[in-house]
Amino acid sequence: MKKVVVVGSINMDLVTRCKRAPKGGETLFGEEFFQVPGGKGANQAVAIGKLGTEVTMLGKVGKDSFGKDLINSMKESGVDARYIEEGEKSTGIAKIIVEENGQNRILVVAGANSEVDKAYIDRYLDVIKECDIVVAQLEIPVEIVAYALAKAKEFGKMTILNPAPARELDDEIIKNSDLIIPNESELALITGMPTETEEEIKKAGEKLLDMGVSNLIVTLGSKGSLHLNREVCEFHSAYKVKAIDTTAAGDSFIGGLVRELKDNNVGEAIEFATKVSAIAVTRKGAQTSIPTIEEVENFEGVKNEEK
């Protein structure tokens, strides 16, 4: 069985559901509040673990109750959390407003995530050496993401980067990422090119391929995703579902993709990942919305023909 290491953020999500988000200076009443384990790194690790793949999480939490709860949640989902350390800052949090139509607005306070440094990565290089795939995002310091990806490539590992939240990336990070999974806005920021149409997305994607990326998957929300490499330009439609909360849709997609990924089967892995994310958006919260492998295998959905 493949082994995966996720290097990234661990947050507690503080979620408010409401009809719509308030405007500047406006006060509205929400309909519901709850807290759910989150953080892009932890979400992706939990998705991989729930889907039955061996996964280890590398990251930091604070010396507080949120940190303890987050570690326990990951363990319950099959994630190896032995190497998560406590930092000096509080556990990272994300304040999330979920509107009635399922759209969300997120404000992140990094906290202990900002304390993940090179010394921490160096302490667990053996963990990276023993894995097959390293997955990273951009909710820990970007220079540490670059360092972890470079080390992973030095050890001959496959590397996957989810460049979220959106920001500009240097050539070194792009070169050391075998597979990059952005949405349209993230792709636009990375490449400095427009991504309003499918043709523009293809041109922006080709720029990343020229920079050394082997495969690119651009997630397109309810439309689906576009897979690009030197031989393939293939659209994968999404499933028709009623979205309740899209908070962990992308993280669930990545978890499903990693679960199914083998040599030269990216298209098949995308089809599986699309099912995972379709289930996730019909449920509330981040990690609580992620399905198990049994749920995905029993999922029967209808594809959306819109492109």
C-alpha positions as CSV (number, residue, x, y, z in Angstrom):
1,M,0.0,0.0,0.0
2,K,1.2,3.5,-0.8
3,K,2.3,5.8,2.0
4,V,1.4,9.5,2.0
5,V,2.7,12.4,4.0
6,V,0.7,15.6,4.2
7,V,2.7,18.8,5.2
8,G,0.3,21.6,6.1
9,S,-2.1,23.4,8.3
10,I,-4.2,22.2,11.2
11,N,-7.1,24.5,12.1
12,M,-10.3,24.6,14.1
13,D,-13.1,25.8,11.9
14,L,-15.6,28.1,13.7
15,V,-18.7,28.0,11.4
16,T,-21.7,30.3,11.2
17,R,-24.6,29.4,8.9
18,C,-26.8,32.3,7.7
19,K,-29.1,33.4,4.9
20,R,-26.3,35.7,3.6
21,A,-23.1,37.3,4.8
22,P,-23.4,40.8,6.3
23,K,-22.2,43.8,4.4
24,G,-19.7,46.2,5.9
25,G,-21.2,47.8,9.0
26,E,-24.2,45.6,8.9
27,T,-25.3,43.2,11.7
28,L,-27.3,40.1,10.9
29,F,-28.5,37.1,13.0
30,G,-27.0,33.8,12.1
31,E,-29.0,30.5,12.1
32,E,-26.5,28.1,13.5
33,F,-22.9,28.0,15.0
34,F,-20.7,25.0,15.4
35,Q,-17.0,24.2,15.4
36,V,-15.5,21.5,13.2
37,P,-11.9,20.2,12.8
38,G,-10.3,21.8,9.7
39,G,-7.3,23.3,8.0
40,K,-6.4,22.4,4.4
41,G,-3.6,20.1,5.4
42,A,-5.5,18.3,8.1
43,N,-8.6,18.1,5.8
44,Q,-6.6,16.4,3.1
45,A,-5.0,14.0,5.5
46,V,-8.4,13.1,7.0
47,A,-9.8,12.5,3.5
48,I,-6.9,10.3,2.6
49,G,-7.2,8.4,5.9
50,K,-11.0,8.0,5.7
51,L,-10.6,6.5,2.2
52,G,-8.3,3.8,3.5
53,T,-4.8,5.0,2.5
54,E,-1.9,5.2,5.0
55,V,-1.2,8.8,5.7
56,T,0.9,10.8,8.1
57,M,0.3,14.5,9.1
58,L,3.2,16.9,9.6
59,G,2.2,20.3,11.2
60,K,1.8,22.2,14.5
61,V,-1.0,23.0,16.9
62,G,-1.1,25.2,20.0
63,K,-1.0,24.1,23.6
64,D,-4.8,24.4,24.0
65,S,-8.0,22.4,23.8
66,F,-8.4,23.0,20.1
67,G,-5.1,21.4,19.4
68,K,-5.9,18.3,21.5
69,D,-9.3,18.0,19.8
70,L,-7.8,18.3,16.3
71,I,-5.2,15.6,16.9
72,N,-7.8,13.2,18.3
73,S,-10.1,13.9,15.3
74,M,-7.3,13.0,12.9
75,K,-6.4,9.8,14.8
76,E,-10.1,8.7,14.7
77,S,-10.0,9.2,10.9
78,G,-6.9,6.9,10.5
79,V,-4.2,9.6,10.3
80,D,-0.8,9.0,11.9
81,A,-0.6,12.1,14.1
82,R,2.6,11.1,16.1
83,Y,4.7,13.9,14.6
84,I,2.4,16.8,15.1
85,E,4.1,19.2,17.6
86,E,2.8,21.9,19.9
87,G,4.0,25.5,19.0
88,E,4.1,28.6,21.2
89,K,1.2,30.3,19.4
90,S,-2.5,29.2,19.7
91,T,-3.9,26.6,17.4
92,G,-4.9,28.0,14.0
93,I,-8.5,28.9,13.4
94,A,-10.7,29.6,10.5
95,K,-13.9,31.7,10.9
96,I,-16.3,30.5,8.2
97,I,-19.6,32.0,7.1
98,V,-21.8,29.6,5.1
99,E,-24.6,31.2,3.2
100,E,-27.9,29.7,2.4
101,N,-26.8,28.9,-1.2
102,G,-23.9,26.8,0.1
103,Q,-21.2,29.4,-0.7
104,N,-18.7,30.2,2.0
105,R,-16.4,33.1,3.1
106,I,-13.4,32.2,5.2
107,L,-11.0,34.2,7.4
108,V,-7.9,32.3,8.7
109,V,-5.7,33.1,11.7
110,A,-2.6,30.9,11.2
111,G,-1.4,30.7,14.8
112,A,0.8,27.6,15.3
113,N,0.8,26.9,11.6
114,S,3.1,29.8,11.1
115,E,5.7,28.1,13.4
116,V,6.3,25.2,11.1
117,D,9.9,25.8,10.1
118,K,12.9,24.1,8.4
119,A,14.1,22.7,11.7
120,Y,10.7,21.0,12.2
121,I,10.8,19.5,8.7
122,D,14.4,18.3,9.3
123,R,13.3,16.4,12.4
124,Y,11.0,14.3,10.3
125,L,13.0,13.8,7.1
126,D,12.9,10.0,7.7
127,V,9.1,10.1,7.6
128,I,9.3,11.8,4.2
129,K,12.0,9.3,3.0
130,E,9.7,6.4,3.8
131,C,6.6,7.7,2.0
132,D,5.6,7.6,-1.7
133,I,3.7,10.9,-2.1
134,V,4.1,14.2,-0.3
135,V,1.1,16.6,-0.4
136,A,1.3,20.3,0.5
137,Q,-0.8,23.5,0.4
138,L,-0.1,27.2,1.3
139,E,-1.5,27.7,4.8
140,I,2.0,27.3,6.4
141,P,4.9,29.6,5.5
142,V,5.5,29.3,1.7
143,E,9.2,29.0,2.1
144,I,8.6,25.9,4.2
145,V,6.4,24.5,1.6
146,A,9.2,25.1,-0.9
147,Y,11.7,23.4,1.4
148,A,9.5,20.3,2.0
149,L,8.8,19.9,-1.7
150,A,12.5,20.2,-2.5
151,K,13.4,17.6,0.1
152,A,10.7,15.3,-1.2
153,K,12.1,15.5,-4.8
154,E,15.6,15.0,-3.5
155,F,14.4,11.7,-2.1
156,G,12.6,10.8,-5.3
157,K,9.0,11.2,-4.0
158,M,6.0,12.2,-6.0
159,T,4.9,15.7,-5.0
160,I,1.4,17.2,-5.1
161,L,0.7,20.9,-4.5
162,N,-2.7,22.5,-3.8
163,P,-1.8,26.2,-4.2
164,A,-4.4,27.5,-1.8
165,P,-5.0,30.1,-0.5
166,A,-4.1,31.8,-3.8
167,R,-0.7,33.5,-4.0
168,E,2.2,34.0,-6.4
169,L,4.7,31.1,-6.5
170,D,8.4,31.2,-7.4
171,D,9.7,28.9,-10.1
172,E,11.4,26.5,-7.6
173,I,8.1,25.5,-6.0
174,I,6.5,24.9,-9.4
175,K,9.5,22.9,-10.7
176,N,9.4,20.7,-7.6
177,S,5.6,19.9,-7.9
178,D,4.8,16.9,-10.1
179,L,1.0,17.6,-9.9
180,I,-0.5,21.0,-9.1
181,I,-4.2,21.3,-8.3
182,P,-5.5,24.9,-8.4
183,N,-8.9,26.4,-9.1
184,E,-9.3,29.1,-11.8
185,S,-8.5,32.1,-9.6
186,E,-5.4,30.3,-8.1
187,L,-4.2,29.4,-11.6
188,A,-4.6,33.0,-12.7
189,L,-2.5,34.3,-9.8
190,I,0.2,31.7,-10.3
191,T,0.6,32.3,-14.0
192,G,-0.4,36.0,-14.3
193,M,-2.7,35.0,-17.1
194,P,-6.5,35.3,-17.4
195,T,-8.6,32.2,-16.8
196,E,-12.1,33.3,-17.6
197,T,-12.7,30.8,-20.5
198,E,-11.6,27.2,-21.1
199,E,-9.2,28.4,-23.8
200,E,-7.6,30.8,-21.3
201,I,-7.3,28.1,-18.7
202,K,-5.6,25.8,-21.2
203,K,-3.1,28.5,-22.1
204,A,-2.3,29.3,-18.5
205,G,-2.0,25.6,-17.8
206,E,0.5,25.2,-20.7
207,K,2.6,27.8,-19.0
208,L,2.9,25.7,-15.9
209,L,3.7,22.6,-18.0
210,D,6.5,24.6,-19.6
211,M,7.8,25.3,-16.1
212,G,8.2,21.6,-15.3
213,V,4.8,20.5,-13.9
214,S,4.0,16.9,-15.1
215,N,0.2,17.2,-14.6
216,L,-2.2,20.0,-13.9
217,I,-5.8,19.6,-12.6
218,V,-7.8,22.8,-12.5
219,T,-10.9,22.4,-10.3
220,L,-14.0,24.3,-11.7
221,G,-16.5,24.0,-8.9
222,S,-19.9,22.7,-9.9
223,K,-18.7,22.4,-13.5
224,G,-16.0,19.7,-12.8
225,S,-12.3,19.8,-13.5
226,L,-9.8,20.1,-16.4
227,H,-6.8,17.7,-16.6
228,L,-3.8,18.9,-18.6
229,N,-0.4,17.4,-19.5
230,R,1.7,17.1,-22.6
231,E,-0.5,14.3,-24.0
232,V,-3.9,15.1,-22.5
233,C,-6.4,17.9,-22.3
234,E,-9.5,16.3,-20.8
235,F,-12.6,17.8,-19.1
236,H,-14.3,15.8,-16.3
237,S,-17.8,16.9,-15.4
238,A,-19.1,17.1,-11.9
239,Y,-22.1,15.3,-10.4
240,K,-25.5,16.9,-10.0
241,V,-26.0,17.4,-6.2
242,K,-27.6,19.9,-3.9
243,A,-24.7,21.7,-2.3
244,I,-25.2,22.5,1.4
245,D,-21.6,23.5,2.3
246,T,-18.6,23.7,-0.1
247,T,-16.0,24.2,2.6
248,A,-14.0,21.0,2.1
249,A,-14.9,20.3,-1.5
250,G,-11.4,20.8,-2.9
251,D,-9.7,19.0,0.0
252,S,-12.0,16.0,-0.4
253,F,-11.2,16.0,-4.1
254,I,-7.5,15.8,-3.4
255,G,-8.0,13.1,-0.8
256,G,-9.9,11.0,-3.4
257,L,-7.3,11.7,-6.1
258,V,-4.4,10.6,-3.9
259,R,-6.3,7.5,-2.8
260,E,-6.7,6.3,-6.4
261,L,-3.5,7.7,-8.0
262,K,-1.3,5.2,-9.7
263,D,1.1,5.4,-12.7
264,N,-0.6,7.1,-15.7
265,N,-4.1,6.7,-14.3
266,V,-4.8,10.4,-13.5
267,G,-8.1,10.4,-15.4
268,E,-9.5,7.5,-13.5
269,A,-8.3,9.0,-10.2
270,I,-10.1,12.3,-11.1
271,E,-13.4,10.3,-11.7
272,F,-13.1,8.8,-8.2
273,A,-12.2,12.2,-6.7
274,T,-15.2,13.8,-8.3
275,K,-17.5,11.3,-6.5
276,V,-15.7,12.1,-3.1
277,S,-16.2,15.9,-3.5
278,A,-19.8,15.4,-4.7
279,I,-20.7,13.7,-1.4
280,A,-18.8,16.2,0.7
281,V,-20.6,19.3,-0.5
282,T,-24.0,17.7,0.5
283,R,-22.9,17.8,4.2
284,K,-22.0,20.4,6.8
285,G,-18.5,21.2,7.9
286,A,-15.0,20.3,6.7
287,Q,-13.7,17.0,8.0
288,T,-17.2,16.0,9.1
289,S,-18.4,16.1,5.5
290,I,-15.7,13.8,4.1
291,P,-17.0,10.4,3.1
292,T,-15.6,6.9,3.8
293,I,-14.5,4.6,1.1
294,E,-17.7,2.5,1.5
295,E,-19.8,5.6,0.9
296,V,-17.9,6.5,-2.2
297,E,-18.1,3.0,-3.6
298,N,-21.9,3.0,-3.0
299,F,-22.4,6.5,-4.5
300,E,-24.7,6.6,-7.6
301,G,-24.9,10.0,-9.1
302,V,-25.7,11.7,-12.4
303,K,-23.1,13.8,-14.1
304,N,-23.7,17.4,-14.9
305,E,-23.5,18.0,-18.6
306,E,-22.8,21.7,-18.3
307,K,-19.3,22.7,-19.3
